[in-house]
Amino acid sequence: MSRLLIKNANILSMDAAVGDFDDADILIENDKIVAVGPNLEAGDAEVVDGRGRIVMPGFVNAHIHTWEYQLRGIGADWVSSRDYHANMHKRLALHYETRDVYLGNLLGSLNQLRNGTTTIVDWCHILRDAEMTDTAV
């Protein structure tokens, strides 16, 4: 059985039954949270120092285009969906190859995780063929 104890963290549980804590612990066994509270003991568990950290459920991003990750900031002056469509889909996307979609999805997903997002709805509307679709997944 794998056991992990996060000690002394600021916990925002998002659950009224559990509550929030300024300095408490989280015990995880086999990838499942089994206890939350102050001064937990876990014997042989791997211990992670959570001091100065916030532990909370992951965020949800309900609209993202990870395939465009390499182009971040390019369309800062596009003011309408018409600008976006004309520039992204009729110009830039035409140069994308299968590997570009893979890299955009990989980097975009890693960036989401880095910022606490664990669930995304990805609008990957560049897919032109089965190979590109399989690679995007």
Buried (B, 14 or more C-beta within 10 A) or exposed (E): EEBBBBBBBBBBBEEEEEEBBEEBBBBBBEEEBEBBEEEBEBEEBEEBEBEEEEBEEEEEBEEBBBBBBEBEEEBEEBEEEEEBEEBBEEEBBEEBEBEBBBBBBEBBBEBBEEEEBEEBEBEBEBBEEEEBBEBBE
